[in-house]
């Protein structure tokens, strides 16, 4: 059965070499709203903060397992303008900005190897 998978986009860190985020930056506040405001995180209930962090880690782990399970499988990308393309999934870059695929079947032909920009993808479907 085909399972649609939405693409999760995480914001860039505060500087290009960083893996962390400044929780007080306007970009973080705009893109990563949490149930606990970042300014009140230190004063919030520690149990609630721990539950939210656990939920985020579970979601991230499931997303990474999903990417792993798509490897070397036929996947269908649903893109903007109602375009559907099919390819063999290869890999994703570390920031999940691009997908590397093989045998990309598009409405205008077949491409042996290609990179698909994640911002062009609405959902991904593949057989489990």
C-alpha positions as CSV (number, residue, x, y, z in Angstrom):
1,X,0.0,0.0,0.0
2,X,1.3,3.4,-0.9
3,X,2.0,5.7,2.0
4,X,2.1,9.5,1.5
5,X,5.0,11.1,3.4
6,X,5.0,14.8,4.0
7,X,8.4,16.6,3.9
8,X,9.6,18.3,7.1
9,X,11.7,21.3,6.6
10,X,13.9,22.5,9.5
11,X,15.3,26.0,9.7
12,X,19.0,26.7,9.1
13,X,21.2,27.3,12.2
14,X,22.2,30.8,13.3
15,X,25.5,30.5,11.3
16,X,26.5,28.2,8.4
17,X,28.8,26.0,10.5
18,X,26.4,25.6,13.4
19,X,24.1,22.7,14.1
20,X,22.2,24.5,16.9
21,X,19.6,27.2,16.8
22,X,19.3,30.5,18.7
23,X,15.8,30.1,20.4
24,X,15.5,33.9,20.7
25,X,16.1,34.7,17.0
26,X,13.1,36.0,15.0
27,X,13.6,33.2,12.4
28,X,13.5,30.5,15.1
29,X,10.4,32.0,16.7
30,X,8.6,32.4,13.4
31,X,9.5,28.9,12.0
32,X,9.7,26.7,15.1
33,X,6.8,27.6,17.3
34,X,6.5,25.3,20.2
35,X,3.8,24.7,22.8
36,X,6.2,26.2,25.3
37,X,7.4,29.7,24.3
38,X,11.2,29.9,24.0
39,X,11.4,32.9,26.3
40,X,9.5,31.0,29.0
41,X,11.3,27.6,28.5
42,X,13.5,28.1,31.5
43,X,10.5,28.9,33.7
44,X,8.2,26.2,32.3
45,X,7.3,22.9,33.8
46,X,10.3,20.6,33.4
47,X,8.1,17.6,32.8
48,X,6.2,19.3,30.0
49,X,9.5,20.4,28.4
50,X,10.9,16.9,28.7
51,X,7.7,15.4,27.1
52,X,7.9,17.9,24.2
53,X,11.6,17.1,23.6
54,X,10.9,13.4,23.7
55,X,8.0,13.9,21.1
56,X,10.4,15.8,18.8
57,X,13.1,13.2,19.1
58,X,10.6,10.4,18.2
59,X,9.3,12.4,15.2
60,X,12.9,13.0,14.0
61,X,13.8,9.4,14.4
62,X,10.7,8.3,12.5
63,X,11.5,10.7,9.7
64,X,15.1,9.4,9.4
65,X,13.9,5.8,9.4
66,X,11.4,6.7,6.7
67,X,14.2,8.1,4.5
68,X,16.3,5.0,5.2
69,X,13.4,2.7,4.2
70,X,12.9,4.5,0.9
71,X,16.5,3.8,-0.2
72,X,16.7,1.9,-3.5
73,X,12.9,1.8,-3.8
74,X,10.5,3.2,-6.4
75,X,9.0,6.3,-5.1
76,X,6.5,8.8,-6.5
77,X,6.9,12.5,-5.9
78,X,3.9,14.7,-6.0
79,X,5.1,18.2,-6.9
80,X,3.6,21.6,-7.6
81,X,1.4,22.2,-10.6
82,X,0.0,18.6,-10.1
83,X,3.1,17.1,-11.6
84,X,3.9,13.5,-10.5
85,X,7.3,11.9,-11.2
86,X,8.6,8.5,-10.4
87,X,12.1,7.5,-9.6
88,X,14.4,5.1,-7.6
89,X,15.2,6.9,-4.3
90,X,18.9,7.1,-3.6
91,X,19.7,9.5,-0.7
92,X,19.1,12.9,0.9
93,X,21.6,15.5,1.7
94,X,22.3,16.2,5.4
95,X,20.0,19.3,5.5
96,X,17.2,17.4,3.6
97,X,17.3,20.1,0.9
98,X,17.7,17.7,-2.1
99,X,16.9,14.1,-2.9
100,X,19.2,12.1,-5.2
101,X,17.2,9.8,-7.5
102,X,17.9,7.4,-10.4
103,X,15.8,6.7,-13.4
104,X,13.6,9.7,-13.0
105,X,10.4,9.4,-15.1
106,X,9.0,12.8,-15.9
107,X,6.2,13.9,-18.2
108,X,8.9,14.9,-20.8
109,X,11.2,11.9,-20.5
110,X,13.5,9.8,-18.4
111,X,16.6,11.2,-16.6
112,X,19.3,8.6,-15.6
113,X,20.4,10.5,-12.5
114,X,18.9,13.6,-10.9
115,X,18.6,15.8,-7.8
116,X,15.1,16.9,-6.8
117,X,14.8,20.0,-4.7
118,X,12.7,19.3,-1.5
119,X,11.0,22.7,-1.8
120,X,9.4,21.5,-5.0
121,X,8.0,18.3,-3.4
122,X,4.6,18.3,-1.8
123,X,4.6,14.6,-0.8
124,X,6.4,11.3,-1.4
125,X,4.7,8.0,-1.9
126,X,6.3,4.5,-1.8
127,X,5.4,0.9,-1.1
128,X,6.5,-0.4,2.3
